[in-house]
């Protein structure tokens, strides 16, 4: 993970969220992951860091 990139790969996102990469790619393909704001770059999936980081460390009310 580069310090300067603003996105995570599908593998990085899966590791951060503690789920399998196949779970993420399937959810995106089946339009069940709108909350992750996936970005397609050719065949690659990228996910905004700010969105994934917010999901990984939810705010405590």
C-alpha positions as CSV (number, residue, x, y, z in Angstrom):
1,X,0.0,0.0,0.0
2,X,1.4,3.3,-1.0
3,X,1.1,6.2,1.3
4,X,0.1,8.5,-1.6
5,X,-2.6,6.4,-3.3
6,X,-6.2,7.3,-2.6
7,X,-7.6,3.8,-3.2
8,X,-7.2,0.2,-2.1
9,X,-7.2,-2.9,-4.3
10,X,-9.8,-5.6,-3.9
11,X,-7.2,-7.7,-2.0
12,X,-6.2,-4.9,0.3
13,X,-9.9,-4.0,1.0
14,X,-10.7,-7.7,1.8
15,X,-7.8,-7.9,4.2
16,X,-8.8,-4.6,5.9
17,X,-12.4,-5.7,6.3
18,X,-11.5,-9.3,7.2
19,X,-13.3,-11.0,4.4
20,X,-12.3,-13.0,1.3
21,X,-11.5,-11.2,-1.9
22,X,-14.0,-13.4,-3.7
23,X,-16.7,-12.1,-1.4
24,X,-16.0,-8.5,-2.4
25,X,-15.7,-9.2,-6.1
26,X,-18.9,-11.3,-6.1
27,X,-20.8,-8.6,-4.2
28,X,-19.7,-5.9,-6.6
29,X,-20.5,-8.0,-9.7
30,X,-24.0,-8.7,-8.3
31,X,-24.6,-5.0,-7.4
32,X,-24.8,-5.7,-3.7
33,X,-21.8,-3.5,-2.6
34,X,-22.9,0.0,-3.5
35,X,-21.8,1.1,0.0
36,X,-18.2,0.3,-0.9
37,X,-18.2,2.7,-3.9
38,X,-16.2,0.4,-6.1
39,X,-14.3,1.9,-9.0
40,X,-13.6,-0.3,-12.1
41,X,-10.3,0.4,-13.8
42,X,-10.3,-2.1,-16.7
43,X,-10.7,-5.4,-15.0
44,X,-9.4,-4.2,-11.7
45,X,-11.5,-3.0,-8.8
46,X,-10.4,-0.1,-6.6
47,X,-12.0,1.2,-3.5
48,X,-11.7,4.7,-2.0
49,X,-9.5,4.7,1.1
50,X,-11.8,7.1,3.0
51,X,-14.8,4.8,2.5
52,X,-13.0,1.6,3.5
53,X,-11.2,3.2,6.4
54,X,-14.6,4.5,7.7
55,X,-16.1,1.0,7.5
56,X,-13.0,-0.6,9.2
57,X,-13.1,1.8,12.2
58,X,-16.7,2.8,12.7
59,X,-17.4,5.9,14.9
60,X,-18.6,5.2,18.4
61,X,-21.7,7.2,19.3
